[in-house]
């Protein structure tokens, strides 16, 4: 154990190696506070947490501690979009302007909803940056994106829409349903499944949110691969497309602040427990507590590769289906059919339909990793070992 740290929760017999990997994340990989949950076959087999939720106060991480999970949020937003498509309310191959007429400005008439989901729309940042308070208000951000010209021919290449994904996909969902993504998530997903998962956190839940610890500045490797060197330089350049995509507001958003938690940023400010995220993904591939979110056919269609190879924004190669991150050397999930999403700093949630796994890891100690974060990677390895 690490400095007297105690791991709380439950681990079914046979899954002890997963708990050991979780403990090693504290002893060897820098975790301060974290939680992990694993569903197999529609039921939880590991549900554990440990450490400190607020390093300033010394508050311990508890069973009900919530975490802001950055881009892991995109998976929940994507699930909402596919639920609407499954019901015939949304055609992913239709022009965005069919639902959002104002979007047809500046040469975007042919941009489809699937382009938005697969990071191919050419709108990876706001040009120019918006004041932070206006971006949090929603309408100024979507109005700016509707008027903005794409940075590349839509569909011709892909580049990670780190923040704009949420406004773009979220506005389509709002036009289709007359509800925000946060409302759709609450009504159609979190409510029926009993999930501690929000996009737009109610004030009554704020006391449960852990305090994020910023990552140390990235360190250049002695002999980095060319693409890693290029990404490192982009991260250090405030004018690079990568930096502008990650921080499209002025000043940059502070994700520890209440006003950011209260707003709806469907790309980046989901707040949840690991238990909620694991159950969410388990319910995409099977029935959980009488609910299933997506059919097998919808999952298969959503996971058809849409984008792969070098990412114009992130520089490193990656793979996307229609909204979901797919396995690649830089995002090693589990099996070849696994799908989900990671978040800045290290959070990760996904499903793997072959072993019927719903997996989620959340934490407060952010890390800068040019490839896969070693903490969820160690947990994935331990799950593979147990299930092999």
ZAMI-252839 format. One record per residue (C-alpha): residue number from 1; residue in one letter; x, y, z. Coordinates in pm, whole numbers. Example, Ala and Ser with C-alpha at 12.3 -4.5 7.8 and 13.67 -1.06 7.14 Angstrom:
residues 2
PT     k   r        x        y        z
PT     1   A     1230     -450      780
PT     2   S     1367     -106      714
This chain:
residues 388
PT     k   r        x        y        z
PT     1   X        0        0        0
PT     2   X      109      361      -64
PT     3   X      172      576      243
PT     4   X      -92      395      443
PT     5   X     -353      439      170
PT     6   X     -655      213      195
PT     7   X     -857       94     -103
PT     8   X    -1233       90      -40
PT     9   X    -1514      -83     -224
PT    10   X    -1568     -435     -347
PT    11   X    -1378     -680     -564
PT    12   X    -1530    -1014     -664
PT    13   X    -1312    -1324     -614
PT    14   X    -1079    -1374     -908
PT    15   X    -1047     -999     -978
PT    16   X     -782     -929     -715
PT    17   X     -516     -850     -983
PT    18   X     -729     -551    -1086
PT    19   X     -721     -417     -732
PT    20   X     -344     -470     -726
PT    21   X     -303     -270    -1046
PT    22   X     -516        6     -897
PT    23   X     -296       14     -584
PT    24   X       15       26     -802
PT    25   X     -120      338     -972
PT    26   X      -75      515     -638
PT    27   X      256      353     -545
PT    28   X      423      377     -886
PT    29   X      229      599    -1125
PT    30   X      145      916     -934
PT    31   X     -224      884     -847
PT    32   X     -353     1103     -562
PT    33   X     -724     1020     -572
PT    34   X     -899      782     -810
PT    35   X    -1181      537     -864
PT    36   X    -1226      237    -1090
PT    37   X    -1529       30    -1185
PT    38   X    -1564     -276    -1406
PT    39   X    -1884     -434    -1530
PT    40   X    -1876     -781    -1685
PT    41   X    -2187     -936    -1833
PT    42   X    -2407     -653    -1712
PT    43   X    -2307     -653    -1347
PT    44   X    -2034     -482    -1143
PT    45   X    -1742     -706    -1044
PT    46   X    -1497     -434     -931
PT    47   X    -1599     -102     -775
PT    48   X    -1312       61     -583
PT    49   X    -1177      402     -482
PT    50   X     -890      543     -279
PT    51   X     -681      847     -194
PT    52   X     -752     1216     -152
PT    53   X    -1021     1412     -335
PT    54   X     -892     1756     -236
PT    55   X     -522     1787     -164
PT    56   X     -568     2135      -14
PT    57   X     -810     2019      255
PT    58   X     -703     1657      285
PT    59   X    -1058     1540      214
PT    60   X    -1060     1165      141
PT    61   X    -1198     1024     -181
PT    62   X    -1533      863      -97
PT    63   X    -1782      634     -261
PT    64   X    -1985      931     -387
PT    65   X    -1693     1153     -500
PT    66   X    -1753     1304     -844
PT    67   X    -1488     1385    -1103
PT    68   X    -1481     1612    -1405
PT    69   X    -1370     1381    -1687
PT    70   X    -1286     1618    -1974
PT    71   X    -1320     1446    -2314
PT    72   X    -1451     1125    -2166
PT    73   X    -1768     1339    -2181
PT    74   X    -1769     1296    -2560
PT    75   X    -1864      932    -2520
PT    76   X    -2182     1023    -2330
PT    77   X    -2271     1289    -2590
PT    78   X    -2208     1037    -2867
PT    79   X    -2437      782    -2701
PT    80   X    -2716     1042    -2689
PT    81   X    -2670     1116    -3060
PT    82   X    -2686      748    -3156
PT    83   X    -2995      693    -2942
PT    84   X    -3169      967    -3142
PT    85   X    -3045      819    -3471
PT    86   X    -3171      477    -3367
PT    87   X    -3518      625    -3314
PT    88   X    -3516      786    -3659
PT    89   X    -3496     1139    -3520
PT    90   X    -3147     1205    -3655
PT    91   X    -2984     1102    -3982
PT    92   X    -2608     1101    -3934
PT    93   X    -2546     1134    -4307
PT    94   X    -2779     1431    -4350
PT    95   X    -2637     1782    -4381
PT    96   X    -2608     1959    -4048
PT    97   X    -2807     2244    -4203
PT    98   X    -3111     2015    -4232
PT    99   X    -3144     2052    -3855
PT   100   X    -2956     2378    -3800
PT   101   X    -3018     2600    -4107
PT   102   X    -2784     2879    -3995
PT   103   X    -2492     2635    -4014
PT   104   X    -2494     2642    -4395
PT   105   X    -2293     2967    -4397
PT   106   X    -1932     3005    -4517
PT   107   X    -1913     2696    -4735
PT   108   X    -2048     2440    -4484
PT   109   X    -2357     2332    -4680
PT   110   X    -2220     1980    -4733
PT   111   X    -2100     1918    -4376
PT   112   X    -2286     1618    -4236
PT   113   X    -2365     1518    -3879
PT   114   X    -2123     1228    -3921
PT   115   X    -1849     1476    -4011
PT   116   X    -1911     1645    -3675
PT   117   X    -1896     1315    -3487
PT   118   X    -1579     1199    -3660
PT   119   X    -1382     1526    -3627
PT   120   X    -1388     1594    -4001
PT   121   X    -1586     1920    -4015
PT   122   X    -1284     2152    -4020
PT   123   X    -1400     2352    -3716
PT   124   X    -1154     2247    -3443
PT   125   X    -1147     2585    -3268
PT   126   X    -1326     2917    -3239
PT   127   X    -1183     3189    -3461
PT   128   X    -1139     3429    -3295
PT   129   X    -1139     3302    -2938
PT   130   X    -1449     3390    -2735
PT   131   X    -1446     3543    -2388
PT   132   X    -1489     3256    -2143
PT   133   X    -1821     3378    -2003
PT   134   X    -1971     3399    -2354
PT   135   X    -1859     3046    -2440
PT   136   X    -2023     2917    -2123
PT   137   X    -2350     3084    -2226
PT   138   X    -2384     2842    -2526
PT   139   X    -2551     3060    -2790
PT   140   X    -2247     3281    -2863
PT   141   X    -2032     2972    -2928
PT   142   X    -2279     2800    -3161
PT   143   X    -2350     3127    -3344
PT   144   X    -1977     3177    -3398
PT   145   X    -1937     2823    -3533
PT   146   X    -2236     2864    -3764
PT   147   X    -2073     3171    -3918
PT   148   X    -1720     3032    -3928
PT   149   X    -1555     2895    -4242
PT   150   X    -1396     2549    -4214
PT   151   X    -1017     2530    -4184
PT   152   X    -1004     2243    -4435
PT   153   X    -1239     2089    -4685
PT   154   X    -1497     1908    -4471
PT   155   X    -1453     1533    -4492
PT   156   X    -1109     1554    -4655
PT   157   X     -914     1502    -4332
PT   158   X     -964     1480    -3959
PT   159   X     -847     1690    -3668
PT   160   X     -958     1660    -3309
PT   161   X    -1241     1904    -3225
PT   162   X    -1144     1909    -2858
PT   163   X    -1401     2164    -2740
PT   164   X    -1605     2250    -3049
PT   165   X    -1729     1889    -3079
PT   166   X    -1963     1957    -2788
PT   167   X    -2115     2276    -2924
PT   168   X    -2151     2129    -3274
PT   169   X    -2303     1793    -3185
PT   170   X    -2488     1946    -2893
PT   171   X    -2659     2209    -3105
PT   172   X    -2777     1942    -3351
PT   173   X    -2922     1745    -3058
PT   174   X    -3089     2063    -2927
PT   175   X    -3244     2139    -3267
PT   176   X    -3377     1783    -3297
PT   177   X    -3516     1746    -2945
PT   178   X    -3569     2104    -2820
PT   179   X    -3360     1996    -2521
PT   180   X    -2996     2047    -2434
PT   181   X    -2756     1753    -2429
PT   182   X    -2753     1771    -2051
PT   183   X    -3132     1744    -2042
PT   184   X    -3137     1453    -2290
PT   185   X    -2867     1276    -2088
PT   186   X    -3060     1326    -1764
PT   187   X    -3396     1222    -1912
PT   188   X    -3292      934    -2135
PT   189   X    -2976      793    -1974
PT   190   X    -2878      902    -1624
PT   191   X    -3231      903    -1487
PT   192   X    -3343      558    -1608
PT   193   X    -3010      396    -1519
PT   194   X    -2964      581    -1189
PT   195   X    -2627      726    -1291
PT   196   X    -2426      993    -1113
PT   197   X    -2345     1149    -1450
PT   198   X    -2416     1506    -1557
PT   199   X    -2339     1753    -1831
PT   200   X    -2434     2068    -1643
PT   201   X    -2398     1985    -1274
PT   202   X    -2680     2083    -1033
PT   203   X    -2558     2309     -755
PT   204   X    -2671     2056     -492
PT   205   X    -2408     1811     -620
PT   206   X    -2116     2056     -626
PT   207   X    -1990     1960     -278
PT   208   X    -1912     1610     -406
PT   209   X    -1676     1718     -685
PT   210   X    -1305     1646     -634
PT   211   X    -1046     1913     -704
PT   212   X     -836     1851    -1015
PT   213   X     -458     1871     -984
PT   214   X     -290     2018    -1291
PT   215   X      -43     1808    -1484
PT   216   X      325     1888    -1473
PT   217   X      454     2052    -1791
PT   218   X      544     1795    -2058
PT   219   X      908     1695    -2081
PT   220   X     1071     1631    -2417
PT   221   X     1211     1280    -2443
PT   222   X     1583     1249    -2517
PT   223   X     1518     1091    -2855
PT   224   X     1149     1137    -2938
PT   225   X      985     1005    -3250
PT   226   X      930     1282    -3509
PT   227   X      554     1296    -3446
PT   228   X      607     1315    -3068
PT   229   X      854     1599    -3112
PT   230   X      609     1782    -3338
PT   231   X      330     1743    -3083
PT   232   X      554     1858    -2799
PT   233   X      640     2173    -2992
PT   234   X      272     2233    -3072
PT   235   X      183     2202    -2703
PT   236   X      445     2463    -2617
PT   237   X      327     2708    -2884
PT   238   X       30     2924    -2771
PT   239   X      -53     2996    -3135
PT   240   X      -57     2637    -3259
PT   241   X     -378     2477    -3380
PT   242   X     -348     2222    -3098
PT   243   X     -336     2493    -2831
PT   244   X     -618     2689    -2993
PT   245   X     -833     2376    -3013
PT   246   X     -778     2293    -2646
PT   247   X     -827     2654    -2531
PT   248   X    -1076     2828    -2763
PT   249   X    -1166     3089    -2499
PT   250   X     -991     3388    -2348
PT   251   X     -901     3338    -2073
PT   252   X     -887     2954    -2080
PT   253   X    -1160     2786    -1879
PT   254   X    -1081     2683    -1522
PT   255   X    -1237     2339    -1485
PT   256   X    -1227     2355    -1105
PT   257   X    -1475     2643    -1095
PT   258   X    -1845     2618    -1024
PT   259   X    -1951     2822    -1331
PT   260   X    -1775     2571    -1557
PT   261   X    -1936     2276    -1379
PT   262   X    -2281     2439    -1409
PT   263   X    -2254     2512    -1782
PT   264   X    -2303     2255    -2056
PT   265   X    -1986     2172    -2248
PT   266   X    -2076     1837    -2405
PT   267   X    -1718     1784    -2522
PT   268   X    -1542     1835    -2193
PT   269   X    -1725     1903    -1866
PT   270   X    -1909     1581    -1788
PT   271   X    -1898     1506    -1416
PT   272   X    -1940     1150    -1296
PT   273   X    -1831      859    -1083
PT   274   X    -1640      565    -1228
PT   275   X    -1939      350    -1135
PT   276   X    -2170      563    -1351
PT   277   X    -1941      555    -1654
PT   278   X    -1882      180    -1638
PT   279   X    -2255      118    -1608
PT   280   X    -2320      361    -1895
PT   281   X    -2098      162    -2129
PT   282   X    -2222     -174    -2002
PT   283   X    -2572      -60    -2100
PT   284   X    -2461       14    -2458
PT   285   X    -2374     -352    -2519
PT   286   X    -2627     -536    -2300
PT   287   X    -2915     -498    -2061
PT   288   X    -2835     -348    -1720
PT   289   X    -3107     -319    -1457
PT   290   X    -3369     -364    -1728
PT   291   X    -3227      -98    -1960
PT   292   X    -3024     -113    -2279
PT   293   X    -2922      210    -2451
PT   294   X    -2817       98    -2800
PT   295   X    -2888     -205    -3015
PT   296   X    -2602     -425    -3133
PT   297   X    -2662     -298    -3488
PT   298   X    -2631       64    -3375
PT   299   X    -2307      -11    -3190
PT   300   X    -2164     -188    -3493
PT   301   X    -2255      105    -3719
PT   302   X    -2119      362    -3472
PT   303   X    -1785      180    -3462
PT   304   X    -1724      172    -3836
PT   305   X    -1396      358    -3880
PT   306   X    -1446      712    -4009
PT   307   X    -1111      873    -3928
PT   308   X     -766      724    -3887
PT   309   X     -402      815    -3923
PT   310   X     -227     1145    -3843
PT   311   X     -459     1391    -3671
PT   312   X     -428     1748    -3805
PT   313   X     -475     1892    -3455
PT   314   X     -320     1636    -3220
PT   315   X      -40     1549    -3465
PT   316   X      -26     1189    -3336
PT   317   X     -232      927    -3522
PT   318   X     -566      812    -3385
PT   319   X     -887      635    -3491
PT   320   X    -1251      737    -3461
PT   321   X    -1582      585    -3549
PT   322   X    -1887      810    -3543
PT   323   X    -1802      982    -3216
PT   324   X    -1631      694    -3038
PT   325   X    -1257      655    -3001
PT   326   X    -1144      321    -3146
PT   327   X     -838      111    -3049
PT   328   X     -502      226    -3183
PT   329   X     -141      228    -3059
PT   330   X     -209      567    -2900
PT   331   X     -544      468    -2751
PT   332   X     -517      100    -2655
PT   333   X     -861        2    -2531
PT   334   X     -917     -374    -2505
PT   335   X    -1024     -594    -2793
PT   336   X    -1054     -488    -3158
PT   337   X    -1426     -412    -3115
PT   338   X    -1392     -196    -2804
PT   339   X    -1508      164    -2819
PT   340   X    -1530      460    -2583
PT   341   X    -1342      779    -2504
PT   342   X    -1051      904    -2297
PT   343   X    -1018     1244    -2132
PT   344   X     -738     1493    -2074
PT   345   X     -526     1397    -1778
PT   346   X     -603     1026    -1783
PT   347   X     -972      938    -1740
PT   348   X    -1103      660    -1963
PT   349   X    -1433      480    -2014
PT   350   X    -1524      221    -2277
PT   351   X    -1712      -95    -2363
PT   352   X    -1587     -415    -2519
PT   353   X    -1874     -626    -2655
PT   354   X    -1673     -948    -2680
PT   355   X    -1603    -1000    -2306
PT   356   X    -1913     -786    -2229
PT   357   X    -1703     -530    -2039
PT   358   X    -1791     -181    -1921
PT   359   X    -1473      -11    -1794
PT   360   X    -1417      326    -1626
PT   361   X    -1124      492    -1451
PT   362   X    -1138      847    -1313
PT   363   X     -885     1047    -1113
PT   364   X     -792     1397     -998
PT   365   X     -414     1393    -1063
PT   366   X     -381     1489    -1428
PT   367   X      -79     1371    -1624
PT   368   X       75     1473    -1957
PT   369   X      127     1166    -2171
PT   370   X      206     1184    -2540
PT   371   X       66      834    -2585
PT   372   X     -156      619    -2365
PT   373   X     -173      703    -1994
PT   374   X        1      426    -1797
PT   375   X     -261      419    -1519
PT   376   X     -567      305    -1719
PT   377   X     -330      100    -1938
PT   378   X     -223      -99    -1631
PT   379   X     -586     -155    -1536
PT   380   X     -668     -273    -1888
PT   381   X     -379     -519    -1873
PT   382   X     -502     -655    -1541
PT   383   X     -857     -698    -1675
PT   384   X     -725     -884    -1978
PT   385   X     -525    -1111    -1747
PT   386   X     -826    -1191    -1530
PT   387   X    -1057    -1256    -1823
PT   388   X     -810    -1457    -2029
